[in-house]
Amino acid sequence: MNSRKASAPAAVNASLIALVIVLAVLLYVFGASMSGESNRLSQTVRGAIVFDTREVAN
């Protein structure tokens, strides 16, 4: 029973670390897309298509 109690906090710690990593990646991608670095971001993602709508004439 003691080993079962000891493994539960380890599993929680591992899931929290994974959650922090996922949130950091999402924050990086969101920040890069909002700052206009979409060309550099699309070079890192294979097969990504970026539609640049900033220079569209009305």
Buried (B, 14 or more C-beta within 10 A) or exposed (E): EEEEEEEEEEEEEEEEEEEEEEEEEEEEEEEBEEEEEBEEBBEEEEEEEEEEEEEEEE
